[in-house]
Amino acid sequence: MGYLLQLPAAIDEGDGTVLHEWLCDEGTAVAAGTALAAIETGKTVVDLTAPQDGTLVRRLALPGTSLRAGDAVAVMALAHDTEATLAPLLKRAPPVRGTATAEVQASPALRRLAAELDVDLAQITGTGPHGRVSRRDIETAHERQRLHPAARSRPPAADQHVAHTPMRRVIARRMSEAKRTIPHFYLSVDCAMDALLQWRAGFNQQTQARLSVNDLIVRASALALREVPEANVSWREDGLVRHGHIDVAIAVATPGGLLTPILHDADSVPLADYAAATAELARRARDGHLRREDYIGGSMTVTNLGMYGVSRFGAIINPPQALILACGAAEERPAAVDGRLALATLMSVTLSADHRAIDGVLGARWLAAFRHLIEHPERLQG
């Protein structure tokens, strides 16, 4: 007999989980594992798949509908089902949830492409199946705007109401809770960067590794946790969690908001592989393809605004972690060098710590270990 397909608990992230789009029409015969719908969580977009061979008989939620674990999203039929056997199931199936809209049918990746190219999807007539917008549609619209800039529609002068995305709601809730419930304290130091910049250039030339400064900051953070393992902890009401691995989250800006994918065992990944590993994490974050294990947990987070010219800032801790390191720009400043005033390349970093799990002296020890690694970059190979 057929069954009601429910949202699995593994996908549910509370009020940050919505049905993004259906990938199969009603009446479609599907094999086990076929992606039926795209579900948007607060961090990524995941597929809701068919648990067994069958047919999608009725869709019970419209795109944009908030979902919770256990919510029925579709009526599924098995091979031996008939209208008679399905009738009782269809009768007790819940009504379709959500409100029909004129939402443009485009994948998350194409929505991000449209945002990057400043293309208004609402102005595009999709040429794909069932009116879906294709990459060619977006690129054609972008080329039209480039050749005829005057033809672009001007944004209205009046204020606009832009509904929060599930990701933005989750970010807002988590950051509000973190700032309200975690007793933050802050420690700042200036790191001399000249030796690191010179060493990085030589390492990249010898290994073709293409390491960025941020890669080396992440590496130094991981090795500092190895040197000061007492700082690799998280607060729980019933006790401290001492982490057995060193997993460093890296803040990545995406069109929907800031994501923090995790580089697992960041102290053990070969340094020559760092650039490829961090680039892959950033790509999957921007494309909405993070797995749950890519963003749950972690030892600490590194966030870097130096590329935007920011000199120094403090960041909000990303729970359940107890540390986040905020890095500013590496810039030339007057400094004492060998007892004389000279120009040196300095980077200001600020460590935000959870005072329930980390005290001031422990935070200072970790920060001293981090600065020593940055200023002696040959030690970053671990």
N, C-alpha and C positions, 0 to 999 in steps of 0.2 A: 504494500500500500504506500501511497505517496506520503510526504512529510512536510512540515514547516521548517525551512532553513532559518536558523537563528544566528545572531551575531555572536561569535566565540568570545569568551572572556579574555583571551589572549590579545585580542584586537582592541577591546574597549579601553578608552582613556577618559572616562567620565564625560563631562560636558564638552570635551575637545574632540569627540568622535562624531563624524557625520558621513552620510552617503554622498560621495563626490559625484559619481556617475555610474550608470549601468553599462556594462560591456557586452551584454547579451540581450536580445529581444525576447519577449514572451513567445513561447512556442519553439524555442531553439533547443535542439537535442545536444547535450553536452556530455563529455567524458569526465570521469573523476579527475579532479585537479584543474579543470578549466576555470579560468577567472571569470566570474559572473558580474562582479561589481568592484569599483575602486572605492575604498574606504579611507577618508582623510582623518588622521589623528592629529594630535597637537604637534607632532614631530615629523610625520612623513605620510606617504600614501601607500597603503597596502592593498593587496588583492583579497577579496572574499571568493573562495574557490568552492566548486562543487565537491562534496565529500564522496560521491559515487556517481556512476553513470545514471543519466536520467534526462528529464526535460524540464525546462523552466516554464511553468504553467502561468504563474501570476506574480508580478512584482508588487510588493506590499509597502514600499517606501519610495518617495520621489527624491531626486537629487536635492541636496541641501538639508535633508531631514536629520536631526540629531538622533543618535542611536545609543543604546546601552546594551551591555551583555545580556543575552537571552531574548532580545527583541526579534520578533519574526520579520524577516525581510523578503521572503519569497515562498511560494508554494511550488514544491518540486514533485514530479511524477516519476515513478520507476517504469521499467520496460513493460511489465505486465498490467499496469494500471489501465482502466477504462473510464469513460465518463461516469459510469455508475459507482466505481470504487472511489473516484475522486470527489464525487458530489458531497459526501459528509465532511471531507477535509475543507473544501472550498466554502462550505456553509459556516464552519466555525473559524475560518481564517479571519484575522482582524482586518478592519478597513484599511485602505491605503493611507499611509501617513504622509504628511507634508502638504505643501501648497504648490500647485503647478506654476511654473515660471517660464519666462522666455529666455532662460539662461543659454548662453552660447555653448554649444557642444564642442569642447576642445580638451585635450589631455592636459594634465598638470605641467608637463614639460613644455607644451606649446603655449600655455598661458604665461609661463616664465619667459619664453622667447618673445612673445608679444610685448610683455612689460619691458624687457631689455631694449627692444627696438622702438618703444613708444608707439605701438600700434593699438588702436582701440578695437578690441574684438567685436564690440557691438556694431561696428560699421562694416563688418566683413560678412559676406554670404558664403557659407561653407560649401565647398565642392566635393567633399568626401561623402562616404556612405551615410544616409539619413541626415544629410546636411551638416556633418561634422567638419570643423575647420581643419585644414591640413597645413603642413609647414609651407607648402608652396603658396597657399592663400595668404599667409602672414608675410612671406618674403615679397610677394607681388604687391601687397598693400604698402609695405615699407618702401619699395622702390618707387611706387606712385607718389608717396609723400615726399621722397627725396627729390624727384623731378619736378613736382608741383607743390612746393611748400605752402603756397597761398591757398591751395584747395583744402587744406586740413581744417577740420572743424575746430573752432575755438572753444575752450572750456567755458561753461557758463559762469557768469560773474557772481551768481548767488552761491551761498554756501551749499555744500553737498553732504548728504549723510551717507557714509560708507560703512556698511555692516562689517562687524568684526569677523575675521576668519576664525575657524577653530584654533589654529595655531596661535593667533594673536590673543585669543581668550585664555589659552593655557599659559602663555608667557606672562600675561598680566596677572593671572591668579598666582602662579608660582613665585614671581618676583615680589608681589605684594606680601605673600605669606613669609617669604624668606627675610625680607627687610623687617617685617613686624615681629617675627618669632625668633630670629637668630641674632644673638648679641655680637655684632660685628666689631672688630677692632682692626686698625690699619697700621702697617709698617712700610716705610719707603726707604729705598737706597738708590744711589746712582752707580751704574755699572760702566766701567771703562770698556769701550767696544773696539778700539783700534786693533788690538791683537786678534780678536775674534774675526773681524772683517778681513784681515790679511790672511788668517789661517783658512777661513772659508773659501777664499778665492783659490788658494793653492789646492785645497782638498777637492773642490769641484773640477779643477783643471786636471788633476791626476786621475780622478775616478769617474768623471762625467756624471756626478751625482745630482747636480743642480739643486743643492741645498739652499733653502732660503734662511734668512736670519730667524724667522719665526720657527723653522724646523729646529734650529739650534737652541732656541729658547725652550721649546717643548722638551728637547733632549736634556737640557740642563735641569729643568724642573723635575724630570723623572729621576735623574741621577742624584739630585739633592734629596729626594724622598728615599732613595736607597741608602744614602749616607745618614739621614735622620729619619729612621723608620717610625719613630714615635709620632711623627707628623702625618703618617699615612693612615689616618683614622677618620671615622664618621661618628657623629653623636646619635645615640638612640636613647630613649627614655629609660630603658632597662640596663644600659651599659654602653661602653665604647665598642665599636667594630674596628678591629685592627685588620686592615686589608692584607691579604696574602699576595696580591699582585699590585703592580704599579701601572695604573691605567689613567692616562692624562687626556682630558677632554679639550678640544680645540674649538674656540668660538668661530663660527662661520656665518657671515651675513648672507641671507637669502631673501628673495622678494617677499616672502611671507613673514620674515622676522629672523631673529638670531637663533641658530641651532648649535648644539655642542656635541658633535660626534666624538667618540672615544677612540684613541689609539691605545689598544690593549698591549700590556707588557712593554710599555714605551721605553723602559730601560734596557730591554733585551733585543729589540728590533735593530738589525745592523744599521749603522749610521748611513751607509751608502744607499739603503733602501728607504730612508725616511721621506725623501721628497716624493717618491712614487706613492708611498702609503698615505701621506697626509693629503696629497692631491686627489687620490681616489676617494678618501673620506669626504673632502670638500665637494667633489663632483656629485657624489651620491646624495649629500645633504641638499645641494641646490636642485637636483633632479627629483627630490622627494622619494628616494629609493633606500633610505636608511632602514636597517633591520632593528628590531627592538633592542637587541644586545649592543647595538651601535651607540645608544644614547642613554641607557639605564645604568645608574651607578657611577663608577669612576672614583679615582682618588682625589683629583683636583681638576681645575680648569685653567687654561691659559687664554687670555683675551688680549689682543694687540690692536691698538688704534694708531700706532706710529705711522703707518702708511698714509694716514689722513692728516698728518702734521700735529697731532695731539701730543703735547709734551709730557703730561702726567694726569692720571685719573684714578679713581677708586671704583671697584666693581662690586656688584651684589653677589654674594655666594650662591652657587648653584646646588641646592639640596639634592641628595643627602650628603654632598661633599662638605668638607670643613675649610677648604682653602680655594681661593681664586687669585691668580696673579694677573695684574693689569700692567701692560707694557706700553710706554710712550715711544716717541721717535728717538732714533739715534741721531744726535745733532752735535755740532761743534760748539763747545763752550769753554770759557776760560777755566783753567784748573791748575792745581799745583802738580807739577811733573818733576820728579827728582829735586824737589825743593825750590823749583822756580815756576813762575807763572807762565803758562803756555796754553795753546789751544789743544783740546782733547775731544774725542768723540765719546759722548756720554749718553746713556739711556736710563731714564728714570723708571723704576718699577715700584708698584705698590701692591703689597700682599694684604688681602682681606682675609681674616681668619674668624672662625667660630669660637668665641671665648669659652664655650661650654666644653669643647674638646681640645682646644689649643690654648696654652697660656702665652704670655708675652715673650718669655725667655725661649720657649720652644719655637715660636714663630721667628724670632730673631736668629736662632741657630739655623733654621731651614734657609732663611734669606741669606745668611752669610755663606752657607754652602752653595747656594745658587750663584751668588755673585762670584765666588772663587772659581766656579766652573766656567762662567762666562769669560772671566779675565784670564783663565788658563785653558784655552779651548782645546789643546791637545788631549785633555782629560775626557773630552766629550765622546771619544770613541769607546769609552767604557771598558 
